[in-house]
């Protein structure tokens, strides 16, 4: 998208005197065919930990864009308050559904680690090998009464048809690639004698 296109999109229905500058940078509400690009354990300077998910949109108007989701299984917030049960329960259901769609069975035992670090690592260890598979991601934003400029983003997942895996052997490569000669040190140009000064 050109700068002109970005400006036209950003300023469409924007009241410069009344509207806030900050907006959500994720995908708009919709249903997206996505690839699971990354599943990793992230730890931030605040000490907050999570399973970091990166979804890449495969087609449509938003092809190439990414959606990021951080799922924490911490029982306390960074301020020490108890994390609401519904937040943890939603995260458990989301990661379990993602696992099922990727072919991994998540059980209560995956959440049995003595520390949140071990829980996050256990989940990443079983899910990360499935990166590259596709799912359908539903994105829906709901108002945030405390901070209207930062709406809540809600996700739902459903199964997607997986692309056919291509298995290519060296014998199937074009001759120019598979029959290329192997270079040795004798094929390299001579190294100049560094003991002699060029001056």
VEXDREN-605345 format. One record per residue: x, y, z of N, C-alpha, C, CB in turn; residue in one letter; residue number from 1. Coordinates in steps of 0.05 Angstrom, whole numbers, plus 5000, padded with zeros to 4 digits. Glycine has a CB too. Example, Ala and Ser with C-alpha at 12.3 -4.5 7.8 and 13.67 -1.06 7.14 Angstrom:
   n_x   n_y   n_z  ca_x  ca_y  ca_z   c_x   c_y   c_z  cb_x  cb_y  cb_z  res    n
  5264  4886  5156  5246  4910  5156  5264  4934  5156  5226  4911  5181    A    1
  5257  4955  5142  5273  4979  5143  5258  5001  5157  5282  4988  5114    S    2
END
This chain:
   n_x   n_y   n_z  ca_x  ca_y  ca_z   c_x   c_y   c_z  cb_x  cb_y  cb_z  res    n
  5017  4977  5000  5000  5000  5000  5018  5025  5000  4980  5000  5025    X    1
  5012  5044  4983  5029  5068  4981  5023  5087  5005  5024  5083  4954    X    2
  5040  5106  5008  5036  5126  5030  5009  5141  5025  5059  5146  5031    X    3
  5004  5147  5000  4979  5161  4993  4955  5143  5001  4978  5168  4963    X    4
  4956  5117  4995  4934  5099  5002  4931  5097  5033  4939  5071  4990    X    5
  4954  5095  5047  4953  5094  5076  4940  5119  5088  4981  5090  5087    X    6
  4948  5142  5077  4937  5168  5087  4907  5169  5082  4952  5192  5074    X    7
  4899  5161  5058  4870  5161  5052  4854  5143  5071  4865  5153  5023    X    8
  4866  5120  5076  4852  5101  5094  4852  5111  5123  4866  5073  5093    X    9
  4875  5122  5132  4877  5131  5160  4859  5156  5165  4906  5138  5166    X   10
  4855  5172  5145  4840  5197  5149  4811  5194  5141  4853  5219  5133    X   11
  4803  5171  5131  4775  5166  5124  4758  5168  5150  4771  5139  5110    X   12
  4739  5186  5151  4722  5191  5174  4737  5199  5200  4705  5166  5180    X   13
  4761  5210  5197  4777  5219  5220  4772  5248  5224  4807  5212  5215    X   14
  4763  5255  5248  4760  5284  5256  4784  5292  5272  4733  5288  5273    X   15
  4802  5306  5259  4828  5313  5271  4825  5329  5297  4845  5329  5252    X   16
  4803  5344  5301  4799  5360  5325  4787  5343  5348  4782  5384  5319    X   17
  4773  5322  5342  4758  5307  5363  4768  5278  5367  4729  5307  5356    X   18
  4776  5265  5346  4783  5236  5348  4811  5233  5360  4782  5223  5321    X   19
  4814  5209  5373  4840  5202  5384  4859  5193  5362  4838  5181  5407    X   20
  4885  5196  5366  4904  5188  5347  4909  5158  5348  4931  5203  5352    X   21
  4910  5147  5372  4915  5118  5375  4891  5101  5367  4923  5112  5404    X   22
  4897  5081  5351  4877  5062  5344  4889  5034  5346  4866  5067  5315    X   23
  4872  5014  5347  4882  4986  5348  4896  4981  5322  4858  4966  5352    X   24
  4919  4968  5324  4936  4963  5300  4931  4935  5289  4965  4967  5307    X   25
  4914  4919  5302  4910  4892  5292  4890  4891  5269  4900  4874  5315    X   26
  4882  4866  5262  4863  4862  5241  4836  4873  5249  4862  4833  5233    X   27
  4820  4883  5230  4793  4891  5236  4775  4866  5240  4781  4908  5214    X   28
  4751  4870  5251  4733  4848  5254  4730  4832  5228  4705  4858  5264    X   29
  4730  4806  5230  4728  4790  5206  4736  4761  5211  4743  4802  5184    X   30
  4735  4746  5190  4743  4718  5190  4766  4715  5171  4719  4699  5182    X   31
  4788  4703  5180  4813  4703  5165  4824  4674  5163  4834  4721  5178    X   32
  4834  4667  5139  4848  4643  5135  4877  4649  5142  4845  4632  5105    X   33
  4888  4637  5163  4915  4645  5173  4933  4620  5176  4913  4659  5200    X   34
  4959  4626  5175  4979  4606  5182  4990  4613  5209  5002  4605  5160    X   35
  4995  4592  5225  5007  4597  5252  5037  4600  5247  5001  4573  5272    X   36
  5046  4625  5248  5074  4631  5241  5093  4627  5264  5076  4659  5231    X   37
  5083  4632  5289  5102  4630  5312  5086  4622  5337  5117  4656  5316    X   38
  5098  4605  5353  5088  4598  5379  5113  4598  5397  5073  4570  5380    X   39
  5115  4618  5414  5139  4620  5431  5133  4629  5459  5160  4639  5417    X   40
  5152  4626  5477  5149  4635  5504  5162  4663  5506  5162  4615  5525    X   41
  5147  4683  5514  5158  4710  5516  5158  4719  5546  5141  4730  5499    X   42
  5179  4732  5553  5181  4745  5580  5187  4774  5576  5202  4730  5598    X   43
  5172  4791  5588  5175  4820  5585  5190  4832  5609  5148  4834  5581    X   44
  5200  4856  5605  5215  4870  5627  5200  4871  5653  5223  4898  5618    X   45
  5174  4873  5651  5157  4874  5675  5156  4848  5691  5128  4883  5668    X   46
  5166  4826  5678  5165  4800  5690  5141  4784  5680  5164  4802  5720    X   47
  5124  4797  5665  5100  4783  5654  5108  4763  5633  5079  4803  5643    X   48
  5097  4739  5634  5104  4717  5616  5079  4709  5601  5116  4694  5630    X   49
  5083  4698  5577  5060  4689  5561  5069  4669  5539  5045  4712  5549    X   50
  5050  4656  5527  5054  4642  5502  5047  4662  5480  5037  4615  5500    X   51
  5067  4669  5464  5063  4688  5443  5055  4674  5417  5088  4706  5439    X   52
  5033  4682  5405  5023  4670  5381  5024  4691  5358  4995  4659  5384    X   53
  5033  4683  5335  5033  4701  5312  5018  4686  5289  5062  4709  5303    X   54
  4997  4699  5279  4981  4689  5257  4986  4706  5233  4951  4687  5265    X   55
  4991  4694  5210  4995  4709  5185  4972  4704  5166  5022  4701  5171    X   56
  4960  4726  5157  4937  4724  5139  4946  4714  5111  4921  4751  5136    X   57
  4933  4694  5101  4941  4681  5076  4929  4693  5051  4935  4652  5077    X   58
  4905  4704  5053  4891  4713  5029  4873  4736  5035  4876  4691  5015    X   59
  4860  4747  5015  4841  4769  5018  4855  4796  5020  4825  4764  5043    X   60
  4839  4816  5028  4848  4844  5029  4871  4848  5049  4824  4861  5037    X   61
  4872  4831  5069  4893  4834  5090  4915  4814  5088  4880  4832  5118    X   62
  4918  4801  5064  4939  4781  5060  4966  4793  5067  4939  4772  5031    X   63
  4982  4778  5082  5009  4787  5090  5009  4801  5117  5020  4805  5069    X   64
  4986  4809  5127  4985  4822  5153  4986  4801  5175  4960  4840  5156    X   65
  4993  4810  5199  4996  4792  5221  4978  4800  5244  5025  4791  5231    X   66
  4970  4780  5259  4955  4784  5284  4970  4771  5306  4925  4773  5282    X   67
  4974  4785  5328  4990  4776  5351  4971  4771  5375  5012  4796  5358    X   68
  4975  4749  5389  4960  4744  5413  4979  4733  5434  4936  4724  5408    X   69
  4976  4743  5458  4992  4734  5481  4974  4721  5501  5008  4758  5493    X   70
  4979  4696  5507  4963  4681  5526  4979  4676  5551  4952  4655  5514    X   71
  4971  4687  5574  4985  4683  5599  4969  4664  5616  4991  4709  5613    X   72
  4984  4647  5630  4972  4628  5649  4981  4634  5677  4978  4599  5642    X   73
  4989  4660  5681  4997  4669  5708  4972  4672  5725  5012  4696  5706    X   74
  4975  4665  5750  4952  4667  5769  4951  4694  5782  4954  4645  5790    X   75
  4972  4710  5779  4972  4738  5790  4980  4757  5768  4991  4740  5814    X   76
  4970  4781  5770  4977  4803  5751  5005  4813  5759  4957  4826  5751    X   77
  5017  4830  5742  5043  4841  5749  5042  4859  5774  5054  4857  5725    X   78
  5018  4868  5781  5015  4884  5806  5010  4866  5830  4993  4904  5803    X   79
  5009  4840  5827  5005  4822  5849  4976  4815  5855  5016  4834  5873    X   80
  4957  4826  5840  4929  4819  5844  4923  4792  5831  4910  4841  5832    X   81
  4903  4779  5842  4894  4753  5830  4883  4757  5802  4873  4739  5848    X   82
  4893  4741  5783  4882  4742  5756  4854  4731  5757  4901  4726  5736    X   83
  4834  4744  5745  4807  4734  5745  4806  4706  5732  4788  4753  5730    X   84
  4791  4688  5745  4788  4661  5735  4779  4659  5706  4769  4645  5753    X   85
  4760  4677  5699  4750  4676  5671  4771  4681  5651  4726  4695  5668    X   86
  4791  4698  5657  4813  4704  5639  4830  4680  5635  4830  4728  5649    X   87
  4837  4667  5657  4854  4643  5655  4838  4620  5640  4863  4633  5683    X   88
  4813  4617  5647  4796  4596  5635  4794  4600  5605  4768  4596  5647    X   89
  4790  4625  5596  4788  4631  5567  4814  4625  5554  4781  4661  5563    X   90
  4837  4632  5566  4863  4626  5555  4868  4596  5553  4885  4639  5571    X   91
  4859  4581  5573  4863  4552  5573  4846  4540  5550  4854  4539  5600    X   92
  4821  4549  5547  4804  4539  5526  4816  4546  5498  4776  4549  5529    X   93
  4826  4571  5495  4836  4579  5469  4861  4562  5462  4844  4609  5470    X   94
  4880  4559  5480  4904  4544  5473  4898  4514  5469  4925  4547  5496    X   95
  4878  4504  5483  4870  4476  5479  4857  4472  5452  4851  4467  5502    X   96
  4840  4491  5444  4827  4490  5418  4848  4493  5396  4806  4511  5415    X   97
  4867  4511  5399  4888  4514  5379  4904  4488  5377  4907  4538  5387    X   98
  4910  4476  5400  4924  4450  5399  4908  4430  5384  4929  4441  5427    X   99
  4883  4427  5389  4866  4407  5375  4866  4412  5345  4837  4408  5386    X  100
  4865  4437  5337  4865  4444  5308  4892  4438  5295  4857  4473  5304    X  101
  4913  4438  5311  4940  4433  5301  4947  4403  5304  4960  4450  5316    X  102
  4929  4388  5316  4935  4359  5320  4949  4352  5345  4951  4349  5297    X  103
  4947  4370  5366  4960  4365  5391  4939  4365  5413  4982  4387  5397    X  104
  4939  4344  5429  4920  4343  5451  4932  4357  5476  4912  4314  5458    X  105
  4919  4378  5484  4927  4393  5509  4909  4382  5532  4924  4424  5506    X  106
  4922  4374  5554  4908  4363  5577  4913  4380  5601  4917  4333  5582    X  107
  4899  4376  5623  4904  4391  5647  4933  4388  5657  4885  4381  5669    X  108
  4946  4366  5650  4974  4361  5659  4993  4382  5647  4983  4333  5651    X  109
  4986  4393  5624  5003  4414  5613  5004  4439  5630  4994  4421  5584    X  110
  4985  4442  5648  4983  4466  5665  4992  4460  5693  4954  4477  5665    X  111
  5005  4436  5697  5012  4427  5724  5040  4436  5733  5010  4398  5726    X  112
  5054  4451  5717  5081  4459  5725  5081  4476  5751  5094  4475  5703    X  113
  5102  4473  5767  5102  4488  5792  5105  4518  5788  5125  4478  5809    X  114
  5114  4527  5765  5117  4556  5759  5103  4562  5733  5147  4565  5759    X  115
  5096  4588  5730  5084  4596  5704  5104  4593  5681  5074  4624  5706    X  116
  5130  4596  5687  5150  4593  5666  5149  4564  5655  5178  4599  5677    X  117
  5147  4545  5673  5146  4517  5665  5120  4510  5650  5149  4498  5689    X  118
  5098  4522  5657  5073  4518  5643  5075  4529  5615  5049  4532  5658    X  119
  5085  4554  5612  5088  4566  5586  5107  4549  5568  5098  4595  5588    X  120
  5129  4541  5580  5149  4525  5565  5137  4498  5556  5174  4520  5581    X  121
  5122  4485  5574  5110  4459  5567  5091  4462  5543  5095  4448  5591    X  122
  5075  4483  5543  5056  4488  5521  5070  4494  5495  5037  4511  5528    X  123
  5091  4511  5497  5106  4518  5473  5120  4493  5462  5127  4540  5479    X  124
  5131  4476  5479  5145  4452  5470  5128  4433  5454  5157  4438  5494    X  125
  5102  4431  5462  5085  4412  5447  5072  4425  5423  5063  4401  5465    X  126
  5068  4452  5423  5054  4465  5401  5073  4476  5379  5038  4488  5412    X  127
  5097  4485  5386  5115  4498  5367  5122  4481  5343  5140  4507  5381    X  128
  5125  4454  5346  5131  4438  5323  5108  4438  5302  5136  4409  5331    X  129
  5085  4448  5309  5062  4449  5290  5060  4475  5275  5036  4443  5305    X  130
  5079  4493  5279  5079  4519  5264  5077  4513  5235  5104  4536  5271    X  131
  5064  4530  5220  5062  4527  5191  5035  4516  5183  5084  4510  5181    X  132
  5019  4506  5202  4993  4496  5196  4973  4519  5195  4984  4474  5217    X  133
  4950  4515  5183  4931  4536  5180  4906  4532  5197  4923  4539  5151    X  134
  4894  4554  5205  4869  4554  5219  4852  4577  5209  4873  4556  5251    X  135
  4827  4577  5216  4810  4601  5210  4808  4617  5236  4781  4592  5199    X  136
  4815  4642  5234  4815  4660  5258  4792  4680  5255  4842  4674  5261    X  137
  4775  4681  5275  4753  4701  5277  4763  4723  5295  4726  4688  5287    X  138
  4761  4747  5286  4770  4770  5303  4745  4788  5307  4793  4787  5289    X  139
  4740  4794  5333  4718  4812  5339  4727  4831  5362  4693  4796  5348    X  140
  4722  4857  5358  4729  4877  5378  4704  4884  5394  4742  4901  5365    X  141
  4708  4888  5421  4686  4897  5438  4696  4921  5454  4677  4874  5457    X  142
  4678  4939  5461  4686  4964  5475  4700  4958  5502  4662  4981  5479    X  143
  4719  4976  5508  4733  4975  5533  4723  5000  5548  4764  4975  5530    X  144
  4707  4997  5568  4695  5020  5582  4717  5037  5596  4675  5011  5603    X  145
  4738  5024  5606  4759  5039  5620  4777  5055  5601  4775  5020  5636    X  146
  4780  5044  5576  4798  5057  5557  4785  5053  5529  4826  5044  5557    X  147
  4765  5070  5522  4751  5067  5497  4769  5067  5472  4731  5089  5494    X  148
  4792  5079  5473  4810  5080  5450  4825  5053  5446  4830  5103  5452    X  149
  4822  5035  5465  4836  5010  5464  4816  4987  5468  4859  5008  5486    X  150
  4800  4980  5448  4779  4960  5451  4792  4932  5456  4761  4959  5426    X  151
  4776  4915  5468  4784  4887  5473  4783  4872  5446  4766  4873  5494    X  152
  4802  4854  5442  4801  4838  5418  4795  4809  5426  4829  4839  5402    X  153
  4774  4798  5414  4766  4771  5421  4771  4753  5397  4736  4770  5429    X  154
  4779  4729  5402  4786  4710  5381  4770  4684  5383  4816  4704  5381    X  155
  4764  4673  5361  4753  4646  5359  4767  4632  5337  4721  4646  5354    X  156
  4770  4605  5339  4784  4590  5319  4766  4568  5308  4809  4577  5332    X  157
  4772  4561  5283  4759  4537  5272  4778  4524  5253  4732  4545  5256    X  158
  4772  4499  5246  4790  4483  5230  4791  4493  5202  4780  4454  5230    X  159
  4815  4492  5190  4819  4499  5162  4831  4475  5148  4838  4524  5160    X  160
  4826  4474  5122  4838  4453  5106  4868  4458  5104  4825  4451  5078    X  161
  4884  4438  5110  4913  4442  5109  4923  4440  5080  4927  4421  5127    X  162
  4943  4457  5073  4954  4455  5046  4968  4428  5043  4973  4479  5041    X  163
  4968  4419  5018  4981  4394  5012  5011  4397  5015  4973  4384  4984    X  164
  5023  4378  5030  5052  4380  5034  5066  4369  5009  5060  4363  5059    X  165
  5086  4383  5000  5101  4375  4976  5127  4362  4985  5107  4400  4958    X  166
  5132  4338  4976  5156  4324  4983  5173  4322  4957  5149  4295  4994    X  167
  5195  4336  4957  5213  4338  4934  5240  4325  4942  5216  4367  4924    X  168
  5249  4307  4925  5275  4295  4929  5296  4308  4911  5275  4264  4924    X  169
  5321  4304  4916  5342  4315  4899  5339  4306  4870  5370  4308  4910    X  170
  5330  4282  4866  5327  4271  4839  5306  4286  4823  5319  4242  4840    X  171
  5288  4300  4837  5266  4315  4823  5274  4343  4816  5242  4315  4840    X  172
  5297  4352  4826  5306  4380  4821  5317  4382  4792  5328  4388  4841    X  173
  5315  4406  4781  5327  4409  4754  5357  4403  4754  5322  4438  4743    X  174
  5367  4394  4731  5395  4386  4729  5414  4409  4738  5402  4378  4701    X  175
  5406  4433  4732  5423  4456  4738  5428  4458  4769  5411  4482  4728    X  176
  5409  4448  4785  5412  4449  4814  5425  4424  4825  5386  4455  4827    X  177
  5414  4401  4816  5424  4376  4828  5450  4367  4817  5403  4355  4825    X  178
  5457  4375  4792  5481  4366  4780  5504  4386  4782  5476  4359  4751    X  179
  5501  4406  4797  5522  4427  4800  5547  4415  4812  5512  4451  4816    X  180
  5570  4422  4802  5595  4411  4813  5599  4422  4842  5619  4418  4795    X  181
  5613  4406  4858  5619  4414  4885  5646  4429  4884  5621  4389  4904    X  182
  5647  4453  4895  5671  4469  4895  5690  4459  4917  5664  4498  4898    X  183
  5716  4460  4911  5736  4454  4931  5754  4478  4934  5753  4428  4923    X  184
  5773  4477  4952  5792  4499  4956  5809  4504  4931  5811  4493  4980    X  185
  5813  4483  4915  5829  4486  4890  5814  4503  4869  5836  4459  4879    X  186
  5788  4505  4872  5772  4521  4853  5772  4551  4859  5744  4510  4852    X  187
  5781  4558  4883  5781  4586  4891  5805  4600  4880  5781  4588  4922    X  188
  5802  4627  4877  5826  4642  4867  5848  4642  4888  5818  4672  4860    X  189
  5873  4645  4879  5895  4645  4898  5893  4668  4917  5922  4645  4883    X  190
  5903  4664  4941  5903  4685  4962  5929  4700  4958  5900  4673  4991    X  191
  5927  4727  4957  5952  4742  4954  5970  4739  4978  5946  4773  4949    X  192
  5996  4741  4973  6016  4739  4994  6014  4764  5011  6045  4734  4983    X  193
  6006  4761  5036  6001  4785  5053  6028  4795  5065  5981  4778  5076    X  194
  6049  4780  5062  6075  4789  5073  6088  4810  5055  6094  4766  5076    X  195
  6080  4812  5030  6091  4831  5011  6072  4856  5011  6094  4819  4982    X  196
  6084  4879  5014  6070  4904  5014  6062  4911  4985  6086  4926  5027    X  197
  6037  4920  4981  6029  4928  4954  6041  4954  4946  5999  4929  4952    X  198
  6056  4968  4964  6067  4994  4957  6096  4993  4951  6063  5013  4979    X  199
END
